[in-house]
Amino acid sequence: MEKIISVVPALVKKKFLGFSNETYTLIVTDTRCIFAHLSSSIMKKIALDARADAKENGKVFFGQWGSQMAAALNYSQKYKTMNPEDILKENEKNFELSNSSIMNVKIRMYDDQSTARTHYDVIIKSTNGKFSYRTEQDPNIELKNGLGNKVK
């Protein structure tokens, strides 16, 4: 039975000229990597549900906003308990790469002085092509747990 090893949330892929983007969660199993697309409709539902829950618990604006942010980040954790095939079928934009097709994964950290934030570029080279993403969460541990020495 296929086993989920690690989950990397909030990988952002820039689209046409950087004016828009798509967000994915990367689920690494013992045989493949599944990229689960986080659609805007799912994001809106997560935000509305979190805000309503925070409001019911007496939180005001900043408490509601914080709940929305936490809910979006925690959404990806549901994949740890799902069947990989169900994850793949969840959204038509979801796709997979076999682990054997991945040649290497490069992670580069950047400190953005203008925003005082750190971000990470994740570049996956495979026999199917090159896949580039950006995230604000350090993906090193999760990627190394899932893909071992392919991560540089």
C-alpha positions in Angstrom: 0.0 0.0 0.0 1.3 3.5 -1.0 2.4 5.5 2.0 2.4 9.3 2.4 5.8 10.4 3.6 5.6 14.2 3.7 3.5 17.2 2.8 4.8 20.6 1.6 2.1 23.3 1.7 1.8 26.6 -0.2 4.0 26.1 -3.2 3.3 29.0 -5.5 3.7 28.7 -9.3 3.8 32.1 -11.1 1.8 32.3 -14.2 1.8 34.6 -17.3 4.3 37.4 -16.7 3.9 36.9 -12.9 0.5 38.7 -12.8 -1.2 35.6 -11.4 -0.3 32.4 -9.7 -1.4 28.9 -8.7 -0.9 27.4 -5.3 -0.2 23.7 -4.8 0.4 21.3 -1.9 3.1 18.7 -2.7 2.3 15.3 -1.2 5.3 13.0 -1.4 4.6 9.2 -1.2 7.0 6.3 -1.3 6.4 6.1 -5.1 5.3 9.5 -6.4 4.8 13.2 -5.8 1.3 14.5 -6.1 0.7 18.2 -6.7 -2.7 19.2 -5.3 -4.0 22.5 -6.7 -5.5 24.9 -4.2 -8.2 26.6 -6.2 -9.6 30.1 -5.4 -13.0 28.6 -4.6 -11.4 26.3 -2.0 -9.5 29.3 -0.6 -12.6 31.4 -0.3 -14.5 28.6 1.4 -11.6 28.0 3.9 -11.5 31.8 4.7 -15.3 32.1 5.1 -15.5 29.0 7.3 -12.6 30.2 9.5 -13.9 33.7 9.8 -17.4 32.5 10.8 -15.9 30.1 13.4 -13.7 32.8 14.8 -16.7 35.2 15.0 -18.8 32.6 16.8 -15.9 32.3 19.3 -16.0 36.0 20.0 -12.9 37.0 18.0 -12.8 40.5 16.4 -11.2 41.6 13.1 -7.6 40.6 13.8 -8.6 37.4 15.5 -10.7 36.5 12.5 -8.0 37.4 10.1 -5.5 35.3 12.0 -7.9 32.4 12.0 -8.3 32.7 8.2 -4.5 32.6 7.7 -4.0 29.6 10.0 -6.8 27.7 8.3 -5.3 28.2 4.9 -1.9 27.0 6.1 -3.4 24.0 7.9 -5.7 22.9 5.1 -2.8 21.0 3.5 -2.5 18.8 6.6 -5.6 16.9 5.6 -3.7 15.2 2.9 -1.6 13.2 5.4 -4.7 11.0 6.1 -6.1 10.8 2.6 -5.7 8.0 0.0 -3.2 9.2 -2.6 -5.6 8.3 -5.5 -8.3 10.4 -3.8 -5.9 13.3 -3.6 -5.1 13.0 -7.3 -8.8 12.9 -8.2 -9.8 15.8 -6.0 -9.2 18.5 -8.6 -8.7 18.4 -12.4 -5.5 20.4 -12.0 -3.9 17.9 -9.7 -1.0 16.0 -11.2 1.7 13.5 -10.3 5.4 12.8 -11.0 6.9 9.4 -10.2 9.7 9.6 -7.8 11.9 7.7 -10.2 11.4 10.4 -12.8 12.8 13.1 -10.5 16.5 13.8 -11.1 17.0 16.4 -8.5 15.3 19.1 -6.4 17.1 22.4 -5.7 16.1 24.7 -2.9 17.3 28.2 -2.8 16.7 30.6 0.1 16.3 34.4 -0.5 15.9 37.2 2.0 13.8 39.9 0.5 15.1 43.1 2.1 12.1 45.2 0.9 9.6 43.1 2.7 11.9 41.6 5.4 10.7 38.1 4.5 12.5 35.0 3.6 11.3 32.8 0.7 12.4 29.6 -0.9 12.6 28.7 -4.6 11.9 25.0 -5.2 13.1 23.7 -8.6 12.2 20.1 -9.4 14.0 18.6 -12.4 12.4 15.5 -13.8 12.3 13.5 -17.0 8.9 15.3 -17.5 10.4 18.7 -17.4 11.3 21.4 -14.9 8.8 22.6 -12.2 9.5 25.9 -10.4 7.7 27.1 -7.2 8.2 29.6 -4.5 7.2 29.3 -0.8 7.6 31.2 2.4 7.9 28.1 4.5 11.2 26.2 4.6 10.6 23.0 2.6 14.0 21.4 3.3 13.0 18.9 6.0 9.8 17.7 4.3 11.4 17.3 0.9 14.5 15.5 2.3 12.2 13.2 4.3 10.4 12.3 1.1 13.0 12.5 -1.6 16.3 11.9 0.3 19.5 12.7 -1.6 17.7 14.1 -4.6 17.3 17.3 -2.6 20.2 19.6 -2.9 
